Amino acid sequence: MGWYARYVLPKLLASAMRQKDLVPFRSRIGRAATGRVLELGIGPALNLPFYGPDVTAVIGIEPSRAFLDMAAEGARGAAFPCRLLAARGDALPIDSGSIDTVVTTWTLCTVPDAAAVLAEVRRVLRPGGKLLFAEHGRSPEPSVRRWQDRLNPVWLHLAGGCNINRPMPALIEQAGFSVSDLSTGYVGRPKVATFMFSGVGTPR
């Protein structure tokens, strides 16, 4: 890992993820989360203030040491136990069927193998558990999609592995989930990176 990826990129991404336009997504997910929560790619722990009283504990998964350090700061004073683990989403150190709610916010765009991560999500969710997601991805507009496909190789390199052209609801459904309460639309600009998907995934 180079100097840029280790020291500069985490600060840039943390700043970008603090946009006010993203707060309604975090609030919606925080209100819907219940029980024992597993948050994939917890980053600088920006979701923690939005979790409500129905959350009993949070486990935060994060492969980046820089983000784990930021998350530790954010977890101080949380109203529930918060455990942070250095791990990857495609190999979760979590018992099967032990999680009530999995949360992903702008995480599935970055993982190398989204299908493998979603398979792990299914494994750790208890019967009746749910996946709450807010992600950006493939636009419904043909002209925007063409630009997403053209720019994705460069964007991937500059933004720490972030893909701007993944069809998020389709990926979640292909992994064996039913998607409900789906909300979509652009949030800010540029259009190639700001088409948002937010909803609930329930294992079929």
C-alpha positions as CSV (number, residue, x, y, z in Angstrom):
1,M,0.0,0.0,0.0
2,G,1.5,3.3,-1.1
3,W,1.7,6.6,0.8
4,Y,-1.3,8.1,-0.9
5,A,-3.5,5.1,-0.2
6,R,-2.3,4.8,3.4
7,Y,-2.4,8.4,4.6
8,V,-4.1,10.8,2.1
9,L,-7.0,8.8,0.6
10,P,-8.6,7.9,4.0
11,K,-8.8,11.6,4.9
12,L,-10.2,12.5,1.5
13,L,-12.8,9.8,1.7
14,A,-13.8,10.6,5.3
15,S,-14.3,14.2,4.3
16,A,-16.4,13.3,1.3
17,M,-18.6,11.0,3.3
18,R,-19.5,13.8,5.7
19,Q,-21.6,15.5,3.1
20,K,-24.9,16.8,4.5
21,D,-26.8,15.2,1.5
22,L,-25.9,11.7,2.9
23,V,-27.4,12.4,6.3
24,P,-30.9,11.3,5.4
25,F,-29.7,7.9,4.3
26,R,-27.8,7.4,7.5
27,S,-30.8,8.5,9.5
28,R,-33.1,6.2,7.7
29,I,-30.9,3.2,8.2
30,G,-30.1,4.1,11.9
31,R,-33.8,4.2,12.7
32,A,-34.4,0.9,11.0
33,A,-31.5,-1.0,12.6
34,T,-32.3,-3.4,15.5
35,G,-30.6,-5.8,17.8
36,R,-27.0,-6.9,17.1
37,V,-25.7,-4.8,14.2
38,L,-22.9,-5.7,11.9
39,E,-21.6,-2.7,9.9
40,L,-19.5,-3.5,6.9
41,G,-16.9,-0.9,6.1
42,I,-17.6,1.2,9.1
43,G,-15.0,3.7,8.0
44,P,-14.8,6.7,10.3
45,A,-18.0,5.5,12.1
46,L,-20.3,8.2,10.8
47,N,-23.4,6.0,11.2
48,L,-23.0,5.5,14.9
49,P,-24.8,8.7,16.1
50,F,-27.9,7.7,14.0
51,Y,-28.5,4.3,15.6
52,G,-31.6,4.3,17.8
53,P,-32.5,2.6,21.1
54,D,-33.4,-0.7,19.4
55,V,-29.7,-1.3,18.7
56,T,-28.1,-3.4,21.4
57,A,-24.5,-3.7,20.0
58,V,-22.5,-2.8,16.9
59,I,-19.7,-4.8,15.4
60,G,-17.7,-2.6,12.9
61,I,-15.7,-4.4,10.1
62,E,-13.0,-2.4,8.4
63,P,-9.8,-3.5,6.6
64,S,-8.2,0.0,6.7
65,R,-6.1,0.7,9.7
66,A,-6.5,4.5,9.2
67,F,-10.3,4.1,9.2
68,L,-10.2,1.8,12.2
69,D,-8.3,4.5,14.1
70,M,-11.0,7.1,13.1
71,A,-13.8,4.7,14.1
72,A,-12.2,4.2,17.5
73,E,-12.6,7.9,18.1
74,G,-16.2,7.9,16.9
75,A,-17.1,4.9,19.0
76,R,-16.1,6.6,22.3
77,G,-19.2,7.5,24.2
78,A,-21.6,5.3,22.1
79,A,-24.8,4.3,23.9
80,F,-24.2,0.6,23.1
81,P,-21.2,-1.7,23.0
82,C,-19.2,-1.2,19.9
83,R,-16.5,-3.7,18.8
84,L,-14.2,-2.9,15.9
85,L,-12.5,-5.6,13.9
86,A,-9.8,-5.4,11.2
87,A,-11.3,-7.8,8.6
88,R,-12.6,-8.2,5.1
89,G,-16.2,-8.5,4.2
90,D,-15.7,-11.7,2.2
91,A,-14.2,-13.5,5.2
92,L,-16.2,-12.3,8.3
93,P,-14.9,-13.5,11.7
94,I,-18.5,-13.7,12.8
95,D,-20.6,-16.8,13.8
96,S,-23.3,-17.9,11.4
97,G,-26.8,-16.8,12.2
98,S,-25.7,-14.4,15.0
99,I,-26.5,-11.0,13.5
100,D,-29.9,-9.2,13.5
101,T,-29.1,-6.4,11.1
102,V,-26.3,-5.9,8.6
103,V,-25.6,-2.3,7.5
104,T,-23.7,-1.3,4.4
105,T,-23.3,2.4,3.4
106,W,-21.3,3.1,0.4
107,T,-19.3,0.0,0.9
108,L,-20.4,-2.5,-1.8
109,C,-18.9,-0.2,-4.4
110,T,-15.4,-0.7,-3.1
111,V,-15.2,-4.4,-2.2
112,P,-13.4,-6.5,-4.9
113,D,-16.0,-9.2,-4.9
114,A,-19.5,-8.0,-4.0
115,A,-21.0,-11.4,-4.5
116,A,-18.7,-13.0,-2.0
117,V,-19.4,-10.3,0.6
118,L,-23.1,-10.7,0.2
119,A,-22.8,-14.4,0.6
120,E,-21.1,-13.8,3.9
121,V,-23.9,-11.3,4.9
122,R,-26.4,-14.1,4.3
123,R,-24.4,-16.5,6.4
124,V,-24.1,-14.3,9.4
125,L,-27.7,-13.1,9.4
126,R,-30.1,-14.9,11.8
127,P,-33.5,-16.1,10.4
128,G,-35.6,-13.0,10.0
129,G,-32.6,-10.7,9.9
130,K,-32.2,-7.9,7.3
131,L,-29.6,-6.1,5.3
132,L,-30.0,-2.3,5.3
133,F,-28.1,-0.6,2.4
134,A,-27.3,2.8,1.0
135,E,-25.0,2.6,-2.0
136,H,-24.2,4.5,-5.2
137,G,-24.0,2.8,-8.6
138,R,-25.3,2.3,-12.1
139,S,-27.5,5.1,-13.4
140,P,-30.8,4.4,-15.3
141,E,-29.8,7.0,-17.9
142,P,-28.0,5.4,-20.9
143,S,-25.8,8.5,-21.5
144,V,-24.7,8.5,-17.8
145,R,-24.1,4.7,-17.9
146,R,-21.8,5.1,-20.9
147,W,-19.7,7.7,-19.0
148,Q,-19.7,5.5,-15.9
149,D,-18.3,2.6,-17.9
150,R,-15.7,4.8,-19.6
151,L,-14.6,6.5,-16.3
152,N,-14.7,3.5,-14.0
153,P,-11.1,2.3,-14.6
154,V,-9.7,5.7,-13.7
155,W,-12.2,6.3,-10.8
156,L,-11.3,2.9,-9.4
157,H,-7.7,3.8,-9.3
158,L,-8.1,7.3,-7.8
159,A,-10.8,6.5,-5.3
160,G,-9.4,3.5,-3.5
161,G,-11.2,0.7,-5.4
162,C,-14.6,2.5,-5.7
163,N,-16.7,1.3,-8.7
164,I,-19.3,3.8,-10.0
165,N,-21.1,1.4,-12.4
166,R,-22.3,-1.5,-10.2
167,P,-26.0,-2.4,-10.4
168,M,-26.5,-2.6,-6.7
169,P,-30.1,-3.9,-6.3
170,A,-29.4,-6.5,-9.0
171,L,-26.3,-7.7,-7.2
172,I,-28.2,-7.9,-3.9
173,E,-31.0,-9.9,-5.5
174,Q,-28.6,-12.2,-7.3
175,A,-27.1,-13.0,-3.9
176,G,-30.4,-14.4,-2.7
177,F,-32.1,-11.4,-1.2
178,S,-35.5,-9.9,-1.8
179,V,-35.2,-6.1,-2.1
180,S,-37.9,-3.9,-0.6
181,D,-38.4,-0.2,0.4
182,L,-36.1,0.8,-2.5
183,S,-35.4,4.5,-2.9
184,T,-33.4,5.7,-5.8
185,G,-32.2,9.0,-7.3
186,Y,-29.3,11.4,-7.8
187,V,-27.8,13.2,-4.8
188,G,-25.6,16.0,-6.0
189,R,-23.1,15.8,-8.8
190,P,-21.3,14.5,-10.8
191,K,-24.1,12.3,-12.0
192,V,-21.6,9.5,-12.8
193,A,-21.0,9.0,-9.1
194,T,-24.2,10.1,-7.3
195,F,-27.0,7.8,-8.3
196,M,-28.1,6.3,-5.0
197,F,-29.9,3.1,-4.0
198,S,-31.3,2.7,-0.5
199,G,-33.4,-0.1,0.7
200,V,-33.8,-3.4,2.7
201,G,-32.6,-6.8,1.7
202,T,-34.2,-9.9,3.2
203,P,-32.7,-13.4,2.6
204,R,-35.1,-15.5,0.5
